[in-house]
């Protein structure tokens, strides 16, 4: 991975409200060159507002926003970024190749048409009218438009929505290639496996605040839960009564256990069932950690509201 440590984007104590509703509450965020930061959170967490502020589409009520050390509205900064938003309106009658040439013309040193098309996997679509493409194909074209200007910072908002598995994996490979070349990428996604596969760092937001930032492994470490699967003669009722077990259910013949102390549960399983077999233990995934963190944030917020009342 590129070792450059230049800061591509930064939010410092940024606040933003809409009609008295707080969308961002003192948010701090930093993204360096050669890094991919996944911005995660439930709907209404503030992700879209944070991206809009970084892009200069919204002005913050408080705090500081910079792209490459400059105001996001400056043309010198904007020429160094590429953007793929979740919703895009493009001229429907233009051919894909025409769209790429038109967009590339706004940048001082764009990629060639062929290079952009190859990176996005749309070489076979260049003569097709944009309106005649499927949803997944249109997303791939939007990705090509985002990278055609040779950006140093790439904003990807739910980039693989509507794509099939093959197209998604190809896009992942291109994103990894761009990051390895030193491009900074800010990714927002509801596909947690996408963040797990791509991100150097993850930032989890809830109710306008950053509630966790760090590596994927660091996020997993915030959750003590582990998952155990096995074939056993023990019943769900028996295992659910053990103090270390958070949840247990049965799928066909296999018992699925979620535990805070996996080692203790495994020992009890082995002691209680001599016929135990096909035992598997897995650490918490990103989805488990995300769910746990956002639930804790909601509970803390609700508690504060009750105390204030």
VMD Tcl script that draws the C-alpha trace (Angstrom):
set ca {
  {0.00 0.00 0.00}
  {1.21 3.50 -0.70}
  {3.03 4.89 2.33}
  {2.11 8.51 1.74}
  {0.85 10.17 4.89}
  {-0.71 13.29 3.33}
  {-4.15 14.16 4.66}
  {-6.69 14.12 1.84}
  {-9.83 15.01 3.82}
  {-10.51 16.24 7.33}
  {-13.46 17.20 9.52}
  {-12.68 18.92 12.83}
  {-15.48 19.37 15.40}
  {-18.04 19.73 12.61}
  {-21.66 20.44 13.49}
  {-24.69 20.70 11.22}
  {-28.41 21.01 11.99}
  {-31.59 21.07 9.92}
  {-34.58 22.89 11.39}
  {-33.37 22.22 14.90}
  {-32.49 18.56 14.26}
  {-28.80 17.78 14.76}
  {-27.33 15.87 11.81}
  {-23.67 16.18 12.81}
  {-22.57 16.74 16.40}
  {-18.88 17.60 16.76}
  {-17.66 15.09 14.17}
  {-13.92 14.54 13.74}
  {-12.74 12.56 10.74}
  {-9.46 12.20 8.87}
  {-8.54 10.31 5.70}
  {-5.00 9.96 4.40}
  {-3.67 9.16 0.95}
  {-3.49 5.44 0.23}
  {-6.23 4.59 2.76}
  {-9.78 3.37 2.43}
  {-12.11 4.54 5.17}
  {-15.54 2.89 5.39}
  {-18.20 5.15 6.87}
  {-20.89 3.00 8.49}
  {-24.09 3.68 10.36}
  {-27.84 3.17 10.29}
  {-30.12 5.43 8.23}
  {-30.15 8.89 9.75}
  {-26.74 8.46 11.40}
  {-25.25 11.47 9.59}
  {-23.18 9.70 6.90}
  {-24.74 11.51 3.94}
  {-24.45 14.87 5.67}
  {-20.78 14.23 6.46}
  {-20.07 13.40 2.81}
  {-22.06 16.42 1.59}
  {-20.05 18.71 3.88}
  {-16.76 17.24 2.63}
  {-17.88 17.77 -0.96}
  {-18.80 21.39 -0.26}
  {-22.46 20.74 -1.07}
  {-23.36 21.85 2.47}
  {-21.67 24.38 4.71}
  {-21.21 23.34 8.34}
  {-22.69 25.36 11.19}
  {-19.53 24.81 13.23}
  {-16.07 23.32 12.83}
  {-13.54 23.06 10.02}
  {-13.68 21.13 6.72}
  {-10.74 20.70 4.36}
  {-9.86 18.76 1.21}
  {-6.08 18.61 0.72}
  {-5.81 21.43 3.24}
  {-8.16 23.69 1.27}
  {-11.78 24.73 1.40}
  {-13.89 22.06 -0.38}
  {-15.41 24.73 -2.62}
  {-12.09 25.69 -4.23}
  {-11.66 24.46 -7.79}
  {-8.07 23.39 -7.03}
  {-9.40 20.89 -4.47}
  {-12.40 19.76 -6.50}
  {-10.24 18.82 -9.49}
  {-8.45 16.28 -7.28}
  {-11.55 14.31 -6.32}
  {-13.93 11.84 -7.96}
  {-17.48 11.24 -6.79}
  {-19.93 8.37 -7.18}
  {-23.13 9.27 -5.37}
  {-25.93 6.86 -4.57}
  {-28.28 8.62 -6.99}
  {-27.11 10.16 -10.26}
  {-28.98 11.89 -13.07}
  {-27.11 11.62 -16.37}
  {-28.17 12.55 -19.93}
  {-30.08 9.43 -20.99}
  {-29.54 9.70 -24.74}
  {-25.75 10.07 -24.66}
  {-23.64 7.01 -25.32}
  {-21.39 5.79 -22.52}
  {-18.26 6.80 -24.43}
  {-19.66 10.31 -24.91}
  {-20.37 10.60 -21.19}
  {-16.81 9.58 -20.37}
  {-15.27 12.06 -22.83}
  {-17.51 14.86 -21.56}
  {-16.65 14.22 -17.91}
  {-12.93 13.73 -18.55}
  {-12.85 17.15 -20.21}
  {-13.36 18.85 -16.83}
  {-10.03 17.55 -15.49}
  {-6.47 18.72 -16.29}
  {-4.91 15.24 -16.69}
  {-7.68 12.66 -17.08}
  {-7.33 8.96 -17.79}
  {-7.78 7.84 -21.36}
  {-11.19 6.58 -22.40}
  {-9.86 3.03 -22.73}
  {-8.16 3.04 -19.31}
  {-11.28 4.32 -17.54}
  {-13.46 1.78 -19.33}
  {-11.11 -1.10 -18.47}
  {-10.90 -0.14 -14.80}
  {-14.69 -0.05 -14.52}
  {-15.28 -3.09 -16.74}
  {-17.45 -1.23 -19.27}
  {-15.42 -1.66 -22.45}
  {-18.36 -3.41 -24.10}
  {-20.80 -0.61 -23.22}
  {-19.12 2.43 -24.80}
  {-21.47 2.68 -27.77}
  {-24.62 1.99 -25.75}
  {-27.01 4.82 -24.78}
  {-26.95 5.31 -21.03}
  {-30.74 4.95 -20.73}
  {-30.61 1.48 -22.33}
  {-28.38 0.05 -19.60}
  {-29.47 -2.03 -16.63}
  {-29.19 -0.60 -13.13}
  {-25.99 -2.50 -12.42}
  {-24.45 -1.39 -15.73}
  {-25.33 2.23 -14.98}
  {-23.57 1.94 -11.63}
  {-20.43 0.68 -13.39}
  {-20.60 3.66 -15.76}
  {-20.96 6.02 -12.80}
  {-17.87 4.40 -11.28}
  {-15.95 5.01 -14.52}
  {-17.01 8.67 -14.48}
  {-15.81 9.00 -10.88}
  {-12.33 7.71 -11.66}
  {-11.80 9.14 -15.16}
  {-10.25 12.38 -13.82}
  {-7.45 10.43 -12.09}
  {-8.64 11.50 -8.62}
  {-6.44 11.52 -5.55}
  {-9.56 11.20 -3.38}
  {-12.55 9.08 -4.38}
  {-15.99 9.28 -2.74}
  {-18.03 6.10 -3.21}
  {-21.59 6.18 -1.86}
  {-23.14 2.69 -1.91}
  {-21.18 1.90 -5.11}
  {-22.22 -1.73 -5.65}
  {-26.00 -1.43 -5.20}
  {-27.66 -3.24 -8.09}
  {-24.51 -5.07 -9.20}
  {-24.25 -8.82 -9.56}
  {-21.56 -10.74 -7.67}
  {-19.08 -10.79 -10.55}
  {-19.37 -7.04 -11.19}
  {-19.07 -6.31 -7.47}
  {-15.89 -8.36 -7.13}
  {-14.38 -6.66 -10.19}
  {-15.15 -3.24 -8.71}
  {-13.55 -4.33 -5.41}
  {-10.40 -5.35 -7.29}
  {-10.24 -1.94 -9.00}
  {-10.74 -0.11 -5.71}
  {-7.87 -2.08 -4.15}
  {-5.70 -1.20 -7.15}
  {-6.48 2.52 -6.82}
  {-5.74 2.52 -3.08}
  {-2.45 0.69 -3.68}
  {-1.52 3.49 -6.11}
  {-2.08 6.08 -3.37}
  {-5.68 7.14 -3.93}
  {-7.68 7.87 -0.78}
  {-11.19 6.38 -0.76}
  {-14.16 7.25 1.43}
  {-16.71 4.44 1.15}
  {-20.24 4.45 2.52}
  {-22.00 1.10 2.30}
  {-24.74 -0.98 3.87}
  {-22.93 -4.15 2.79}
  {-20.81 -4.86 5.85}
  {-18.93 -7.60 4.03}
  {-17.85 -4.91 1.55}
  {-16.35 -2.79 4.32}
  {-14.74 -5.88 5.83}
  {-13.18 -6.82 2.49}
  {-11.86 -3.36 1.56}
  {-11.40 -1.03 4.52}
  {-8.17 -0.10 6.25}
  {-10.26 1.73 8.83}
  {-13.94 1.93 9.70}
  {-15.83 4.83 11.21}
  {-19.20 4.02 12.81}
  {-21.71 6.85 13.19}
  {-24.94 7.03 15.15}
  {-27.20 10.01 15.82}
  {-24.73 12.44 14.23}
  {-21.72 11.33 16.25}
  {-18.71 9.10 15.64}
  {-19.06 6.24 18.12}
  {-16.07 4.21 16.92}
  {-13.11 4.65 14.60}
  {-10.30 2.19 13.97}
  {-9.36 -0.99 12.15}
  {-11.84 -3.74 11.31}
  {-10.10 -5.98 13.86}
  {-10.33 -3.19 16.43}
  {-14.06 -2.89 15.83}
  {-14.50 -6.64 16.21}
  {-12.53 -6.49 19.46}
  {-15.15 -4.13 20.91}
  {-17.56 -7.05 20.90}
  {-16.82 -10.05 23.10}
  {-19.37 -12.30 21.39}
  {-18.34 -15.47 19.60}
  {-20.44 -17.91 17.64}
  {-20.39 -21.66 18.27}
  {-21.93 -24.31 16.04}
  {-22.09 -28.01 16.78}
  {-24.05 -31.23 16.52}
  {-25.16 -32.20 20.01}
  {-27.78 -34.18 21.89}
  {-28.26 -31.23 24.26}
  {-31.48 -29.23 23.90}
  {-31.86 -25.51 23.28}
  {-33.51 -25.12 26.70}
  {-30.55 -26.74 28.46}
  {-27.87 -24.63 26.77}
  {-29.84 -21.37 26.98}
  {-29.72 -21.64 30.79}
  {-25.93 -21.42 30.91}
  {-24.76 -17.99 32.16}
  {-22.16 -17.49 29.39}
  {-24.74 -17.99 26.61}
  {-26.38 -14.89 25.10}
  {-28.48 -16.63 22.47}
  {-29.09 -20.12 21.17}
  {-31.23 -21.62 18.43}
  {-31.38 -24.80 16.39}
  {-31.23 -25.10 12.60}
  {-32.01 -28.61 11.50}
  {-29.76 -30.80 13.66}
  {-27.16 -28.13 14.40}
  {-27.10 -25.92 17.50}
  {-26.07 -22.26 16.99}
  {-24.82 -20.55 20.13}
  {-23.78 -16.94 20.72}
  {-21.58 -16.65 23.81}
  {-19.61 -14.06 25.74}
  {-17.20 -16.72 27.06}
  {-16.74 -19.18 24.23}
  {-14.06 -21.23 25.98}
  {-16.26 -21.85 29.01}
  {-19.20 -22.87 26.82}
  {-17.06 -25.26 24.78}
  {-15.80 -26.93 27.96}
  {-19.37 -27.35 29.23}
  {-20.47 -28.77 25.89}
  {-17.67 -31.34 25.92}
  {-18.39 -32.31 29.54}
  {-22.16 -32.57 29.05}
  {-22.23 -34.39 25.72}
  {-19.72 -37.19 24.96}
  {-21.28 -37.44 21.47}
  {-20.55 -33.79 20.59}
  {-19.17 -33.42 17.05}
  {-18.55 -30.94 14.24}
  {-17.69 -28.19 16.70}
  {-16.93 -24.77 15.17}
  {-16.04 -21.50 16.94}
  {-15.97 -18.15 15.13}
  {-15.15 -14.67 16.41}
  {-17.65 -11.86 15.99}
  {-17.93 -10.48 12.48}
  {-18.21 -6.85 11.50}
  {-21.99 -7.14 11.40}
  {-22.07 -8.30 15.04}
  {-19.81 -5.46 16.14}
  {-21.79 -2.87 14.18}
  {-25.10 -4.07 15.66}
  {-23.71 -4.07 19.19}
  {-22.22 -0.58 18.93}
  {-25.26 1.08 17.39}
  {-27.59 -0.62 19.90}
  {-25.44 0.67 22.79}
  {-25.51 4.19 21.27}
  {-29.31 4.10 20.97}
  {-29.70 2.88 24.54}
  {-27.39 5.60 25.86}
  {-29.26 8.28 23.89}
  {-32.67 7.06 25.09}
  {-31.41 6.97 28.67}
  {-30.16 10.55 28.40}
  {-33.49 11.69 26.99}
  {-35.37 10.04 29.87}
  {-33.10 11.73 32.41}
  {-33.54 15.11 30.72}
  {-37.32 14.68 30.81}
}
mol new
graphics top color blue
foreach p $ca { graphics top sphere $p radius 0.5 }
foreach p [lrange $ca 0 end-1] q [lrange $ca 1 end] { graphics top cylinder $p $q radius 0.2 }
display resetview
